[in-house]
């Protein structure tokens, strides 16, 4: 195994992992050697006879675990984007080992004592450090305390057992969801059942069916409850099949049943929180976020829930009127909402989002939209590197440089859906920058766009365009962060701040000079008509009651599960009943407005690291809406504005308190008014 590609840094540009050389058999030995190496490094720190200093304790800790860092970045990126049977099996085995490894370090009382000694030395003025180094001391001390480093040995043993079991369960949740999502793809046999879909959508469904050896057409499910095809399919029975399939994921009596997994995760998280001295898991999580308390989170969410639900009821009445006027004589259901909303949108604003797709050809959106906006704001340039191999034949590699030619990093894009890829869209970092380790930047974006037939262009929906701009905002954060320590690299910020830069980047999608540069008809090259743009902008607050309600339902459901005490969690035996009661309490139980995610497929919080943190999107949107207002008031898409945002927000990574960084950028704290206006809640 001396040739294991994870044992040494890659020699490829920007230390891009050598994917062409990586084999399945390389992963487990690299994990085992990586853990052993890091434990040896940490043991050397603990056994150092010299008094604890910043250099021999925290800096040494930051240098540790390089092999483990390399293999983990690749393995877990592949686990989400290209999960083979081998990766799924190894992940279930390695997850508890990694949990135990982390606990051996975080719960070592001798290591913690050295950290406390360093912190005391800084506080007493005996050790002088720069601002980033002082913040590193603060973050280490806080995170280790919250991880249980101050517990007695009996409690630590309990904590290790809880962490190990939870790592197994969250891995199982993800595997179950992937399997059930694939199994529940909706199969139709007659093309007439797809009436309303564009030709490219029908072709994509045909390809998906053929890929599984089926006749007819296959509609794969997406991660949220809703599905893009619900806006256009005229066959109500097919829409119902899609919705029911989506909502049943992980909630059927089969090997992929996630209901017992959800119950056990909720119970164990509540027990762990109590062990750490918190009344609930939500309280433990928010203590280390900008929100600080679960009460602050719930106050914001519940404040928004009532007006959002009221708006949704008004919208539902309008949709029911539309149904009645059409003579359908049926009650508005969840599978009708998107379809009827499109008709109402068309009637009120003369907007047909499906008719916009020819103006959103993927390559043009990427190069002339997403990249163009970044070039105008930040002066960066993109060059495709076809000589570099990514982890998948469908993933592309771009080199990013500053205007003066200085290297920034590599950006990978994996656009298309496949059965081995989990749903949704996200950003990963393969290599994260730090001065201490002299590491560059390699980041990737994953989306789940249906792949068209050979020779056909990829036409994006309006939502997919938004998602691409959003995820690229995360990528920019990863590419621009310039820090000393690995702990602060890239998007390593508080969870309820991490969505802020990505949400800000969405604004450029409809910025006039950006839109004019990319929204051109795929066949004629003609720009999107101005009246179509004007109608789209005028309609943007339409259906906001539904969108806000479905999001808040998911965020409050997350808080409901993770606000339980151990006794309360133990008393929950029915997942569906718990959901109904939780949403009824906050008035978000409208039958036609389902939660964006139900518990059994809510991978953000039961497998994706957003547990008790799904509120982060709306929390960050307060900052986002306030920032959009700042850009509008200060000239918009200019290098001066971009350079300021890059320098004061994106470049600092996690190296300072994010709200302090925001205040320096904005000149004050964020105000909630712009968010309320945007979402029609003022």
Long-range contacts (C-beta under 8 A, 24 or more apart in sequence): 1-26, 1-29, 4-29, 4-30, 4-33, 6-30, 6-34, 6-67, 6-70, 6-71, 6-74, 7-33, 7-67, 9-66, 9-70, 12-388, 13-385, 13-388, 13-399, 13-410, 14-399, 14-407, 14-409, 14-410, 14-431, 14-440, 14-441, 14-442, 15-431, 15-439, 15-440, 15-442, 16-388, 16-397, 16-410, 16-430, 16-431, 16-442, 17-70, 17-73, 17-74, 17-391, 17-430, 17-431, 17-442, 19-74, 19-389, 19-390, 19-391, 20-389, 22-74, 24-84, 24-86, 24-87, 26-71, 27-71, 27-75, 27-87, 27-90, 28-90, 28-94, 30-67, 30-68, 30-70, 30-71, 31-68, 31-71, 31-72, 31-75, 31-94, 31-97, 31-98, 33-67, 34-65, 34-66, 34-67, 34-68, 34-69, 34-70, 34-71, 34-72, 35-68, 35-97, 35-98, 35-101, 37-64, 37-65, 37-66, 37-67, 37-68, 38-64, 38-65, 38-67, 38-68, 38-101, 38-105, 39-101, 39-104, 39-105, 41-65, 42-105, 42-108, 42-111, 45-111, 45-114, 46-108, 46-110, 46-111, 46-114, 51-117, 52-113, 52-114, 52-115, 52-117, 52-118, 52-121, 53-118, 53-121, 53-127, 54-118, 54-121, 54-122, 54-127, 54-129, 54-133, 54-137, 57-111, 57-114, 57-115, 57-117, 57-118, 58-115, 58-118, 58-136, 58-137, 58-140, 59-436, 59-485, 61-111, 61-140, 62-136, 62-434, 62-436, 62-437, 62-485, 62-486, 62-487, 63-436, 63-437, 66-437, 69-486, 72-98, 73-428, 73-429, 73-430, 73-431, 74-391, 74-430, 76-428, 77-391, 77-428, 77-430, 77-444, 78-391, 79-174, 80-421, 80-422, 80-426, 80-428, 80-446, 81-391, 81-392, 81-395, 81-414, 81-420, 81-421, 81-422, 81-428, 81-444, 81-446, 82-391, 82-392, 82-418, 82-420, 82-421, 83-175, 83-178, 83-420, 83-421, 83-422, 84-420, 88-175, 88-178, 91-171, 91-175, 92-168, 92-171, 92-172, 92-175, 95-167, 95-168, 95-170, 95-171, 96-164, 96-165, 96-167, 96-168, 98-167, 99-160, 99-163, 99-164, 99-166, 99-167, 100-160, 100-163, 100-164, 102-163, 103-156, 103-159, 103-160, 103-163, 103-164, 106-143, 106-144, 106-147, 106-148, 106-149, 107-147, 107-148, 107-149, 107-151, 107-156, 107-159, 107-160, 108-149, 109-149, 111-149, 112-144, 112-149, 112-150, 115-140, 115-141, 115-144, 116-141, 131-656, 132-483, 132-484, 132-485, 132-488, 132-655, 132-656, 133-484, 133-485, 135-488, 135-655, 135-656, 135-657, 136-485, 136-487, 136-488, 139-487, 139-654, 140-487, 142-288, 143-288, 146-276, 146-284, 146-287, 146-288, 148-275, 148-276, 151-275, 151-276, 155-275, 158-275, 159-272, 159-275, 159-276, 162-268, 162-271, 162-272, 162-275, 163-272, 165-264, 165-268, 166-265, 166-268, 166-269, 166-272, 169-261, 169-264, 169-265, 169-268, 170-265, 170-606, 170-607, 171-607, 172-261, 173-250, 173-258, 173-261, 173-262, 173-265, 173-603, 173-606, 173-607, 174-422, 174-603, 174-607, 174-608, 176-250, 176-255, 176-256, 176-257, 176-258, 176-261, 177-249, 177-250, 177-256, 177-258, 177-422, 177-600, 177-601, 177-603, 177-607, 178-422, 179-255, 179-256, 180-249, 180-250, 180-252, 180-254, 180-256, 180-258, 180-601, 181-220, 181-221, 181-223, 181-249, 181-423, 181-601, 182-220, 182-419, 183-256, 184-221, 184-245, 184-246, 184-248, 184-249, 185-218, 185-219, 185-220, 185-221, 185-245, 186-218, 186-219, 186-221, 186-238, 186-241, 186-242, 186-245, 187-214, 187-216, 187-217, 187-218, 187-219, 188-216, 188-217, 188-218, 188-219, 188-238, 189-215, 189-216, 189-217, 190-216, 191-217, 192-235, 193-217, 193-235, 193-238, 194-233, 194-235, 194-238, 195-233, 195-234, 195-235, 196-232, 196-233, 196-234, 196-235, 197-229, 197-232, 197-233, 198-232, 198-354, 198-357, 198-459, 200-357, 200-452, 200-453, 200-456, 200-457, 200-459, 201-229, 201-232, 201-450, 203-452, 203-453, 203-456, 204-450, 204-451, 204-452, 204-453, 206-453, 207-451, 207-453, 208-450, 211-419, 220-417, 220-419, 220-450, 221-245, 221-246, 221-249, 221-423, 222-246, 222-423, 222-424, 222-448, 223-422, 223-423, 223-424, 223-448, 223-597, 223-601, 223-603, 224-423, 224-424, 224-596, 224-597, 225-334, 225-550, 225-594, 225-595, 225-596, 225-597, 225-598, 226-338, 226-550, 226-594, 226-596, 228-461, 228-463, 228-464, 230-335, 230-337, 230-338, 230-339, 231-338, 231-339, 231-341, 231-342, 231-353, 231-354, 232-339, 232-342, 232-354, 233-339, 234-339, 236-330, 236-335, 236-336, 239-335, 239-336, 239-339, 240-333, 240-335, 242-335, 243-333, 243-334, 243-335, 243-594, 244-335, 246-601, 247-594, 247-598, 249-600, 249-601, 250-600, 250-601, 251-575, 251-576, 251-598, 251-600, 257-600, 258-599, 258-600, 258-601, 258-606, 259-575, 259-599, 259-600, 261-606, 262-561, 262-575, 262-599, 262-600, 262-606, 263-572, 263-573, 263-575, 265-606, 266-561, 266-562, 266-564, 266-569, 266-572, 267-566, 267-569, 267-570, 269-562, 269-569, 269-611, 270-562, 270-564, 270-565, 270-566, 270-568, 270-569, 271-566, 271-569, 274-565, 274-566, 279-565, 280-562, 280-563, 280-564, 280-565, 281-562, 281-563, 281-564, 281-611, 281-612, 282-559, 282-562, 282-563, 282-612, 283-563, 284-612, 285-495, 285-562, 285-611, 285-612, 285-613, 286-496, 286-612, 288-494, 289-494, 289-495, 289-496, 289-497, 289-613, 289-616, 290-494, 290-496, 290-497, 290-619, 290-658, 290-659, 291-496, 291-615, 291-619, 294-559, 294-563, 294-612, 297-559, 297-615, 297-619, 298-556, 298-559, 298-563, 300-615, 300-618, 300-619, 301-552, 301-555, 301-556, 301-559, 301-586, 301-615, 301-618, 302-556, 302-586, 304-548, 304-552, 304-618, 304-679, 304-681, 305-549, 305-552, 305-556, 305-586, 305-587, 305-588, 306-587, 307-681, 308-545, 308-548, 308-549, 308-552, 308-588, 308-679, 308-681, 309-545, 309-549, 309-586, 309-587, 309-588, 309-590, 310-545, 311-544, 311-545, 311-548, 311-549, 311-680, 311-681, 312-545, 312-546, 312-548, 312-549, 312-590, 312-593, 313-545, 313-590, 314-545, 315-341, 315-543, 315-545, 315-546, 316-590, 316-592, 316-593, 318-344, 319-344, 319-592, 322-347, 332-592, 333-591, 333-592, 334-591, 334-592, 334-593, 334-594, 336-592, 337-546, 337-592, 337-593, 341-542, 341-543, 341-546, 344-542, 345-539, 345-542, 345-543, 348-539, 348-542, 349-535, 349-536, 349-538, 349-539, 349-542, 350-535, 351-532, 351-535, 351-536, 351-539, 353-461, 353-462, 353-536, 355-532, 356-462, 356-528, 356-532, 356-536, 357-459, 357-460, 357-461, 358-459, 358-521, 358-522, 358-523, 359-519, 359-520, 359-521, 359-522, 359-528, 360-459, 360-460, 360-461, 360-462, 360-464, 360-465, 360-518, 360-519, 361-457, 361-458, 361-459, 361-460, 361-520, 361-522, 362-415, 362-449, 362-457, 362-458, 362-459, 362-460, 363-457, 363-458, 364-518, 364-520, 364-522, 365-460, 365-465, 365-468, 365-518, 366-413, 366-468, 367-518, 368-517, 368-518, 369-465, 369-469, 369-508, 369-509, 369-514, 369-515, 369-517, 369-518, 369-519, 370-468, 370-469, 370-472, 372-514, 372-517, 372-518, 373-469, 373-505, 373-508, 373-511, 373-514, 373-637, 374-472, 374-476, 376-513, 376-514, 376-637, 376-638, 376-639, 376-642, 377-508, 377-637, 377-638, 377-639, 377-641, 377-642, 377-645, 377-646, 378-476, 378-480, 378-639, 378-642, 378-643, 378-646, 379-403, 379-639, 379-642, 379-643, 380-408, 382-411, 385-410, 390-414, 390-444, 394-418, 394-451, 395-444, 400-479, 407-440, 408-441, 408-479, 408-480, 409-433, 409-440, 409-441, 409-442, 409-443, 409-478, 409-479, 410-440, 410-441, 410-442, 410-443, 411-443, 411-444, 411-445, 411-475, 411-479, 412-442, 412-443, 412-444, 412-445, 413-444, 413-445, 414-444, 414-445, 414-446, 414-447, 415-447, 415-449, 415-458, 416-447, 416-448, 416-449, 416-450, 416-451, 416-458, 417-447, 417-448, 417-449, 417-450, 417-451, 421-446, 421-448, 422-603, 423-448, 423-603, 424-448, 424-603, 425-467, 425-470, 425-471, 426-471, 426-474, 427-471, 427-474, 427-475, 427-478, 427-491, 427-502, 429-478, 429-489, 429-490, 429-491, 432-478, 432-481, 432-486, 432-489, 432-490, 432-492, 433-481, 433-482, 433-483, 433-489, 433-490, 434-483, 434-484, 434-485, 434-486, 434-488, 434-489, 435-483, 435-484, 436-484, 436-485, 436-486, 437-486, 439-486, 439-489, 441-478, 441-479, 441-481, 441-490, 443-474, 443-475, 443-478, 443-479, 443-490, 444-475, 445-471, 445-472, 445-474, 445-475, 446-471, 447-471, 457-522, 459-522, 462-536, 465-509, 466-506, 466-509, 469-505, 469-506, 469-508, 469-509, 470-502, 470-503, 470-505, 470-506, 471-502, 472-502, 472-505, 473-501, 473-502, 473-503, 473-504, 473-505, 473-506, 474-498, 474-501, 474-502, 476-501, 476-505, 476-650, 477-501, 477-502, 477-650, 477-653, 480-646, 480-650, 480-651, 481-650, 481-651, 481-652, 481-653, 481-654, 482-651, 482-653, 483-652, 483-653, 483-654, 483-655, 484-655, 485-655, 487-654, 488-653, 488-654, 488-655, 489-653, 489-654, 490-653, 491-653, 491-654, 492-653, 492-654, 493-653, 493-654, 493-658, 494-654, 494-658, 495-609, 495-610, 495-613, 495-616, 496-613, 496-615, 496-616, 496-619, 496-620, 497-616, 497-620, 497-623, 497-658, 497-659, 498-616, 498-620, 499-616, 499-617, 499-620, 499-621, 499-624, 500-620, 500-623, 500-624, 500-627, 500-649, 500-658, 500-662, 501-649, 501-650, 503-617, 503-620, 503-621, 503-624, 504-624, 504-627, 504-628, 504-645, 506-624, 507-628, 507-631, 508-637, 510-536, 510-537, 511-636, 511-637, 513-637, 514-637, 541-678, 541-679, 541-680, 544-679, 544-680, 545-680, 546-593, 548-679, 548-680, 548-681, 549-588, 549-590, 549-593, 550-593, 550-594, 550-595, 550-596, 551-596, 551-617, 551-618, 552-586, 552-588, 552-618, 553-583, 553-586, 553-588, 553-593, 553-594, 553-595, 553-596, 554-595, 554-596, 554-597, 554-602, 554-614, 555-614, 555-615, 555-617, 555-618, 556-582, 556-583, 556-586, 556-588, 557-582, 557-583, 557-595, 557-597, 557-598, 557-599, 557-602, 558-602, 558-604, 558-605, 558-610, 558-611, 558-612, 558-613, 558-614, 558-615, 559-612, 559-615, 561-599, 561-605, 562-605, 562-611, 562-612, 563-612, 575-599, 575-600, 618-675, 621-675, 621-678, 622-670, 622-671, 622-672, 622-675, 623-662, 623-670, 624-675, 625-674, 625-675, 625-677, 625-678, 626-666, 626-670, 626-671, 626-674, 626-675, 627-665, 627-666, 627-670, 628-674, 629-674, 630-666
